[in-house]
Amino acid sequence: MIDIHSHIIPGVDDGARNFDESVGIIKELAAQGVTDIIASPHFVNETIYVSPAKSNKELLEKLRGFLKDEGVEVNLYLGNEIFIDEDILGLLKKGLVSPLVGSKYLLVELPFSETSMSYEDIFASLLENGYKVLLAHPERYPFFHDDYEKLVELYKNGVLFQCNMASLVGKYGKNAFKTVRRLAKDDFIFAFGNDAHHFGHNGYVKAAMKKLSKYYDKNGLKRVLEGNAKKILA
């Protein structure tokens, strides 16, 4: 599996607190079949979660060194999980936020309570400027649970969906499970991630893969776990 969403850079957000924890999380994921991970630290403008891209790159390079010392063979790449903001284009131009692996793919997060900000217009602007909007864990937002048609509309308008593996095994509750199952059945999911913040990933990734086999054939499974993610890496 290629994991396109994780919080493994230490000390920059609510994820890993230090390098030991970062390495431990990666070891857990590697044991479950994860071969590549895109580190996607939170970027929430005008908060404490604004670690600049340059600093994140330096920390990621140090983390690669620790993995090499431990003999952990997992490839690491850099991105951001960008909290929805009316000036995402400006943040990109200033180099404050990172697309995934320097590509045109942007991992964007919404608030968990409905926002007055018109995220549809922001997404449309990003798409018009040549970016590919990848909505982080759409199955987790409560305002989509009772209005699935909003997700259908976003999908039709070109927004891609990144879902969390843990949602498939009920880690985020029954509504998230029902929504990710429906997205899988409709074949709306572009790729999966683990959204790893802390320890505790032993077992559930493989369990989630078994769940996915109910909704995808062999080729479909490879596409959502690796194939589409390779488009980002390329």
ROKOLTI-174177 format. One record per residue: x, y, z of N, C-alpha, C in turn; residue in one letter. Coordinates in steps of 0.2 Angstrom, whole numbers, m for minus. Example, Ala and Ser with C-alpha at 12.3 -4.5 7.8 and 13.67 -1.06 7.14 Angstrom:
2
     nx     ny     nz    cax    cay    caz     cx     cy     cz  r
     66    m28     39     62    m22     39     66    m16     39  A
     64    m11     35     68     m5     36     64      0     39  S
END
This chain:
234
     nx     ny     nz    cax    cay    caz     cx     cy     cz  r
      4     m6      0      0      0      0      4      6      0  M
      2     11     m4      5     18     m4      1     22      1  I
      3     25      6     m1     29     11      0     36      9  D
     m5     40      7     m4     46      5     m6     52     10  I
     m8     49     16    m10     54     22     m7     52     28  H
     m3     56     31      0     54     38      3     60     41  S
      4     59     48      6     64     52     12     62     56  H
     18     60     52     24     57     55     30     61     56  I
     29     68     54     35     72     55     34     75     62  I
     39     74     66     38     75     73     38     82     75  P
     33     84     80     33     90     83     30     96     79  G
     27     95     74     25    100     69     17    101     70  V
     14     96     72      6     96     73      4     91     78  D
     m2     89     78     m4     84     83     m3     77     82  D
      2     76     78      4     69     76     10     67     80  G
     15     64     77     21     61     81     24     67     85  A
     26     65     91     29     70     95     37     71     95  R
     40     65     93     47     65     92     49     60     87  N
     56     59     86     58     55     81     57     47     82  F
     57     46     89     56     39     91     49     37     89  D
     44     41     91     37     40     89     36     39     82  E
     39     44     78     39     43     71     41     37     68  S
     47     34     70     49     28     68     45     22     70  V
     42     23     76     38     17     79     31     17     74  G
     29     23     73     22     23     69     24     20     62  I
     29     22     59     31     19     52     32     12     52  I
     36      9     58     37      2     58     30     m2     58  K
     25      1     62     19     m2     63     16     m3     56  E
     16      3     52     13      3     45     16     m2     40  L
     23     m2     41     27     m6     36     25    m13     38  A
     24    m15     44     22    m22     46     15    m24     43  A
     11    m19     41      5    m20     38      5    m20     30  Q
     11    m19     27     11    m19     20     12    m12     17  G
     13     m7     21     14      0     18     21      0     16  V
     22      2     10     29      3      7     31     10      6  T
     26     15      5     28     22      4     23     26      8  D
     25     31     10     21     36     14     22     43     13  I
     17     47     11     17     54     10     16     57     17  I
     21     61     20     20     64     26     16     71     24  A
     10     72     28      6     77     26      4     81     33  S
      9     84     36      7     88     42      2     93     41  P
     m2     94     46     m7     99     45     m4    106     44  H
     m8    110     40     m6    117     39    m13    121     40  F
    m14    124     46    m20    128     47    m18    135     48  V
    m19    139     43    m17    146     43    m19    150     49  N
    m14    154     52    m15    158     58    m17    154     64  E
    m13    148     64    m13    144     71     m6    142     72  T
     m5    138     77      1    135     78      3    130     73  I
     m1    127     69      0    122     64      2    125     57  Y
      8    129     57     10    132     51     18    131     50  V
     20    125     51     27    123     50     28    124     43  S
     33    128     41     35    130     34     37    124     30  P
     37    124     24     39    118     19     46    117     20  A
     50    122     21     58    121     21     59    117     28  K
     56    119     33     57    115     40     55    108     39  S
     49    107     36     47    100     35     51     96     31  N
     54     99     26     59     95     22     65     93     26  K
     67     97     30     73     96     34     72     90     39  E
     66     91     42     64     85     47     63     79     44  L
     60     79     38     59     73     34     65     69     32  L
     70     73     30     77     71     29     80     67     35  E
     79     70     41     82     67     47     78     61     48  K
     72     61     47     68     55     48     70     49     44  L
     72     51     37     74     46     33     81     43     36  R
     85     47     39     91     44     42     90     39     47  G
     85     41     52     83     37     57     81     30     54  F
     77     30     49     74     24     46     79     20     43  L
     84     23     40     90     19     37     94     16     43  K
     95     19     48     99     17     54     95     10     57  D
     88     11     57     84      5     60     83      0     55  E
     85      1     48     84     m4     43     77     m5     41  G
     73      1     41     66      1     39     66      3     32  V
     63     m1     28     63      1     20     57      3     18  E
     55     10     20     49     13     18     51     20     15  V
     48     21      9     50     27      5     46     33      8  N
     49     39     10     45     45     12     45     50      8  L
     39     54      7     38     60      3     35     65      7  Y
     35     71      4     32     77      8     26     80      5  L
     21     82      9     15     86      7     13     90     13  G
      6     92     12      3     95     18     m4     93     18  N
     m7     93     23    m15     92     24    m17     99     25  E
    m20    103     20    m21    110     20    m28    111     23  I
    m29    114     28    m36    116     31    m38    121     26  F
    m45    120     24    m48    125     19    m47    132     21  I
    m45    136     16    m43    143     17    m45    147     11  D
    m47    153     11    m49    157      5    m43    159      1  E
    m37    158      4    m31    160      1    m26    154      0  D
    m28    149     m2    m24    143     m3    m19    144     m9  I
    m22    148    m14    m18    149    m20    m12    154    m18  L
    m13    159    m13     m8    163    m11     m3    159     m7  G
     m5    155     m2     m1    151      2      4    146     m3  L
      1    144     m8      5    140    m13     10    144    m16  L
      8    150    m18     13    155    m22     19    157    m17  K
     17    157    m11     22    159     m6     27    154     m4  K
     25    148     m6     29    142     m4     28    140      3  G
     22    142      6     21    140     13     18    133     14  L
     14    131      9     11    124      9     14    120      4  V
     13    114      4     16    109     m1     11    105     m4  S
     10    105    m10      6    100    m14      9     93    m12  P
      6     87    m13      8     81    m12     14     79    m17  L
     20     78    m14     26     76    m18     28     81    m23  V
     26     88    m22     27     93    m27     23     92    m33  G
     18     88    m33     13     87    m39      8     93    m39  S
      3     92    m43     m3     96    m43     m8     94    m38  K
     m7     89    m35    m12     86    m30    m12     90    m24  Y
    m18     92    m21    m18     96    m15    m22     92    m10  L
    m20     90     m4    m24     86      1    m27     92      5  L
    m34     93      5    m37     98      8    m42     95     13  V
    m42     98     19    m47     96     25    m52    102     26  E
    m58     99     28    m63    104     29    m64    103     37  L
    m68    108     40    m69    108     47    m74    103     48  P
    m75    100     54    m80     95     56    m87     97     57  F
    m87    104     58    m94    107     59    m95    111     52  S
   m100    111     50   m102    115     43    m99    122     43  E
    m96    124     38    m93    130     38    m97    135     34  T
    m96    142     35   m100    147     31    m95    148     25  S
    m89    146     25    m85    147     20    m87    143     14  M
    m87    146      8    m89    142      2    m84    137     m1  S
    m83    131      2    m78    127      0    m79    125     m7  Y
    m85    125    m10    m86    123    m17    m83    128    m21  E
    m83    134    m20    m80    140    m24    m72    139    m23  D
    m70    138    m17    m63    137    m17    m60    131    m21  I
    m64    126    m20    m62    120    m24    m62    121    m32  F
    m67    125    m34    m68    127    m41    m62    131    m43  A
    m60    136    m39    m54    140    m41    m48    136    m41  S
    m47    132    m37    m41    128    m37    m40    123    m43  L
    m46    120    m45    m47    116    m51    m46    120    m57  L
    m48    126    m57    m47    131    m63    m40    133    m64  E
    m36    133    m58    m29    135    m59    m25    128    m60  N
    m28    123    m62    m24    117    m64    m22    112    m58  G
    m25    114    m52    m23    109    m46    m28    103    m46  Y
    m27     98    m43    m31     92    m42    m33     92    m35  K
    m39     93    m33    m41     94    m26    m43     87    m23  V
    m39     85    m18    m40     78    m15    m43     80     m8  L
    m49     78     m7    m53     80     m1    m51     74      4  L
    m48     76     10    m46     72     15    m52     69     19  A
    m52     62     20    m57     59     23    m64     61     23  H
    m67     62     17    m74     64     16    m79     61     21  P
    m78     54     22    m83     50     26    m83     52     33  E
    m79     56     35    m79     58     42    m83     64     44  R
    m84     68     39    m88     75     40    m95     74     42  Y
    m98     76     47   m105     74     49   m110     77     44  P
   m108     83     41   m113     86     37   m114     82     30  F
   m110     77     29   m111     73     23   m115     67     24  F
   m115     65     31   m118     59     33   m126     59     31  H
   m129     64     32   m136     65     30   m137     68     23  D
   m132     70     20   m133     73     13   m127     70      8  D
   m128     64      7   m123     61      2   m123     64     m4  Y
   m128     67     m7   m128     70    m13   m123     76    m14  E
   m121     79     m8   m116     84     m8   m109     81    m10  K
   m108     75     m8   m102     71    m10   m102     69    m18  L
   m108     67    m20   m109     66    m27   m108     72    m31  V
   m110     78    m29   m109     84    m33   m102     86    m33  E
    m99     85    m28    m91     87    m28    m88     82    m32  L
    m89     76    m32    m86     71    m36    m87     72    m44  Y
    m93     74    m46    m95     76    m52    m91     82    m55  K
    m90     87    m50    m86     93    m51    m79     92    m52  N
    m76     86    m51    m69     85    m51    m65     84    m45  G
    m69     84    m39    m65     84    m33    m64     76    m32  V
    m58     74    m30    m56     68    m28    m56     66    m21  L
    m57     60    m19    m58     58    m12    m53     53    m10  F
    m50     55     m4    m45     51      0    m49     49      6  Q
    m50     42      7    m53     40     13    m48     36     17  C
    m50     36     24    m45     33     29    m47     25     30  N
    m42     21     30    m42     14     31    m46     13     37  M
    m45     16     42    m48     15     49    m56     16     49  A
    m58     20     44    m65     20     43    m69     14     41  S
    m65     10     38    m68      3     35    m69     m2     41  L
    m65     m1     47    m66     m5     52    m69     m2     58  V
    m73      4     57    m77      7     62    m73     11     67  G
    m67     13     66    m63     17     70    m66     24     71  K
    m70     26     67    m73     33     67    m81     33     68  Y
    m83     27     70    m90     27     71    m94     24     65  G
   m101     23     66   m105     19     61   m106     24     55  K
   m107     30     56   m109     35     51   m103     35     46  N
    m97     36     48    m91     36     44    m90     29     40  A
    m92     24     44    m91     17     40    m96     17     35  F
   m103     19     36   m108     18     31   m106     23     25  K
   m103     28     26   m102     33     21    m96     30     17  T
    m90     28     20    m85     25     16    m87     19     12  V
    m91     15     15    m94      9     11    m98     11      5  R
   m102     17      6   m106     19      0   m101     22     m5  R
    m96     26     m3    m91     28     m8    m87     23    m12  L
    m86     18     m8    m82     12    m11    m87      8    m16  A
    m93      7    m14    m98      4    m19    m99      8    m25  K
    m99     15    m24   m100     19    m30    m94     20    m34  D
    m88     18    m31    m81     18    m34    m79     26    m35  D
    m81     29    m30    m79     37    m30    m72     38    m26  F
    m69     33    m23    m63     34    m19    m57     34    m24  I
    m53     39    m24    m47     39    m28    m41     35    m24  F
    m40     36    m18    m35     33    m14    m36     33     m7  A
    m33     28     m3    m33     28      4    m27     30      8  F
    m28     32     14    m22     34     18    m24     31     25  G
    m19     32     29    m20     29     36    m21     35     41  N
    m19     41     39    m20     47     43    m17     46     50  D
    m11     42     50     m8     40     56     m6     46     60  A
     m8     47     67     m5     52     71     m1     49     77  H
     m3     43     79      1     40     85      1     33     84  H
      4     29     89      4     22     89     m3     19     88  F
     m3     13     87    m10      9     87    m12      7     80  G
     m8      5     75    m10      3     69     m9     m4     67  H
     m7     m8     73     m6    m15     72    m12    m18     70  N
    m13    m22     65    m19    m26     63    m24    m23     59  G
    m26    m16     60    m32    m14     57    m31    m13     49  Y
    m25    m11     47    m24    m10     40    m25    m16     36  V
    m23    m22     38    m24    m28     35    m32    m30     35  K
    m35    m29     41    m42    m30     42    m46    m25     37  A
    m44    m19     36    m47    m15     31    m46    m17     24  A
    m40    m20     23    m39    m22     16    m44    m28     14  M
    m45    m32     19    m50    m38     18    m57    m35     17  K
    m59    m30     21    m65    m27     20    m66    m24     12  K
    m61    m21     10    m61    m18      3    m62    m23     m2  L
    m60    m29     m1    m61    m35     m6    m68    m36     m7  S
    m73    m34     m3    m80    m34     m4    m82    m30     m9  K
    m79    m24    m10    m81    m19    m15    m77    m18    m21  Y
    m71    m21    m21    m67    m20    m27    m64    m27    m29  Y
    m63    m28    m36    m60    m34    m38    m52    m33    m37  D
    m48    m37    m40    m41    m37    m39    m38    m31    m42  K
    m40    m29    m48    m38    m23    m51    m40    m17    m48  N
    m46    m17    m46    m49    m11    m42    m45    m10    m35  G
    m44    m15    m32    m41    m15    m26    m34    m12    m27  L
    m30    m14    m32    m23    m12    m33    m24     m4    m35  K
    m29     m2    m38    m30      5    m41    m30     10    m35  R
    m35      8    m30    m36     12    m24    m30     12    m19  V
    m27      7    m19    m21      6    m14    m14      8    m16  L
    m14      8    m23     m7      9    m26     m7     13    m32  E
    m11     11    m37    m11     14    m43    m12     21    m44  G
    m17     24    m41    m19     31    m41    m13     35    m37  N
    m11     32    m32     m6     35    m28      1     36    m32  A
      2     31    m36      8     31    m40      7     37    m45  K
      1     39    m47      0     45    m51      3     51    m47  K
      2     52    m41      4     57    m37     12     57    m37  I
     15     51    m35     22     50    m35     25     52    m41  L
     22     51    m47     25     52    m53     25     59    m55  A
END
